[in-house]
């Protein structure tokens, strides 16, 4: 069983168009390192699917577009993990959160990172209310 798949080549859904409810998959959404944008590449972002639950690991610029391309229901993402505060790992976080709530999400999204690393995100969240 292959654990890693590229979002542009293999969707997160099975042949019936649904997300499997059992098992674990890691989908690399963005693999571009560094802050410089590049045509055709998104910055660091990954989707971990565990028994049907979605976990985002890093939210670099382009994460929302890549999730859409992979057929993921963005509204159903409950947990986001940020490995470190560089812009190539956080640049798409604001857009991703905005999109979740544009889809009328009613429950909070959990963002996990070392507290001192999330200051900018807390400021963004409080200013968008």
Residue, then its C-alpha position, 0 to 999 in steps of 0.5 A: x500500500x502506498x502511503x504517499x500520493x500527489x494531489x494532482x495525480x491521485x484524488x483523495x477519494x476512492x473510485x466511488x467518489x467518496x473518502x474512505x472511512x478506514x485506513x491512513x493516507x498522506x497526500x502531499x498538496x504542496x512541495x515547494x520549499x522556500x518563500x518564492x512562488x513558482x508556477x505549478x507548485x504550491x508551498x508546503x502543505x499536506x493532508x493526512x487522512x486517518x479513518x476518514x478524519x482530515x488533518x492538515x499539516x502546514x498550510x503554505x500558499x496554494x493549500x486551498x486550491x490543492x485541497x479543492x483539486x483533490x476533491x476534499x470537502x474543505x468544510x470538514x477539516x477540523x485540525x490544522x498542524x503548523x510545524x513552524x512559522x515560516x511563510x511557506x508553511x503558513x501563507x495559505x492559512x488565512x485563506x483556508x480558514x476564510x474558505x471554511x467559514x465561507x462554506x458556513x462552517x459552524x464549529x471551530x477549527x483546531x490549530x496546533x503549533x507551539x504557542x509562541x509560533x502562533x501569535x500572527x495567526x491569533x492576530x489574524x483570527x481576532x481581526x476577522x471576527 
